[in-house]
Every structure is written in C-alpha cells, then in structure tokens.
Amino acid sequence: MTLSQFEIQEIDQTVLLWLDDVRQQTLAAMTQELNVGTKNNPRDLVTNVDRANETFLNTKIRAFDPEAHIVSEEGFGDQQLDMQGHVWFVDPIDGTMNFIKEKSDFAIMIGLYIDNQPVLGWILDVMNNVVYHGGPEIGVYANQLRVSAPKNEPLSEGLVLLSGARLLYGMFGYDDIAKAALGFRIIGAAGPSFIRVILGQAVGYSSKMMPWDFAAGQVLAQTLGLSVSDIDGKPLDMLSSNIVLVATNRAHRDILALHQS
C-alpha cells in the first residue's frame, strides 16, 4: 500500500503530538524516584518510564493504525515474523543507562516501515526538546527546520562513534577504525549517535543494535544520502540484532575496508 505525501505528512504530524505528550510525561517522571530493574545482565537496565512510555506509544499506534504490527523493546509489542504491511518500531527510552545516570544523551524513537520500505522516522532528543523526523517523501527536519545532507567526509577527516564495550575488546575491527579516524567518541545510545551523524558532527557510528535501536535512524540517515548497512556491508535484518554501520559514503567505504582487512 502506497501512501500519498499528504497521508505521510498527516502521520508525521500526529506522531509529533504523541512525542510532545510522552516527553512531558518523561520529564515529570524524572522528578520522582525511578524504579530501576535489570533484564539480560546487570548493565541491561529498564525503568518504570521505559514501560510507561512504551505502553503509551503502543496504545496510540494501535488506535491510529489498527491493522499495524509493533516491534518494541519492553514486551508490549507483537511477535513479528515478517515486514509485510505497516510495521512500527518503538524504543521508549533509548540509552536507559544514560537516562538513569546522566539525565542526558537519551532519546525516544519511533520508525514506520510499510512492506519493508522505510517511510518515516522520529528521534526525540528529550532534554533538548528537538525531534529529528521525516522520511524519503518529505525530507528530514529538526523540529520545523529542514536538515541538509551532511558533508561526505572520509573517516580520516571526522569523528567516529563506537560501542564502548566492543571497542574495549577489539571486536569488529573497532580498534583499527578508531585509530584511522580523526578521533573517536563513545556516546552509549543509538539515537543521540544517529543524530550526530545526521548533523555531520561525526562521519560514522557503529554498534550492535536491536531493530528498535536503528529503525528510526535508518530512515533519516538514508533519506539524507548516508549509507546504512551491517558491518559487512549487507542490508540490515529489520527483525533481529545487527552490527549496524551508518556513515557518510566515503567513511562507510573506509570502515568496511578496515573491518574486512
């Protein structure tokens, strides 16, 4: 099913209203004591805000798009087996460790794909009150300001953002990638890292991610002409974890060459 540009803009504006509401709820919850738990390991954290945000957003999606399927982090979505029809991806708090410990560099993210094609993505920088949103039919915006494609710089001329744990253990050639870049940074969250690449503040970002971590960012990055793939240069599997690489076209080639060497 193909949507008109008007329909896409209507969806975009509707989701922006949801994100404004969920931002206010998140900020209010941050003034209270958080209920913090763990999932797969002691560093894989979850809070009452993650769960409340996911419940809120999934409820909004189901009312707005009843036939859609939802892939979301905290277990309130569907057990999705394919990418047919409308598939929404929800990350209710991206960078939960940052959210708990730093109160910054975390995001709320939503992505919409139709028949496996990227349609719209939203990354809400909660603390700075900026939503990076859009898609191939309407372009990319920071709130209402159009975002231009970043300069196509090589790895040697820019910063690269990497997963700290995998860099520490020398996995996926990250140590060589970090040495070849002008500099490297560790942010600890997918959304804020995607934002930096989209804005041209970094030439690339790579980490192991789940679908809700990269779905929104992939829409925005590809719309701006950036390359998005797994670390071997293959298209991402939208329903499983991937070692994701998003970068300028030149940095993407540089990083793939280092990884494969």
Secondary structure, 3 states (H helix, E strand, C coil): CCCCHHHHHHHHHHHHHHHHHHHHHHHHHCCCCCCEEECCCCCCEEEHHHHHHHHHHHHHHHHHCCCCEEEECCCCCCCCCCCCCEEEEEEEEECHHHHHHCCCCCEEEEEEEECCEEEEEEEEECCCCEEEEEECCCEEEECCEECCCCCCCCHHHCEEEECHHHHHCCHHHHHHHHHHCCEEECCCCHHHHHHHHHCCCCCEEEEEECHHHHHHHHHHHHHCCCEEEECCCCCCCCCCCEEEEEECHHHHHHHHHHHHC
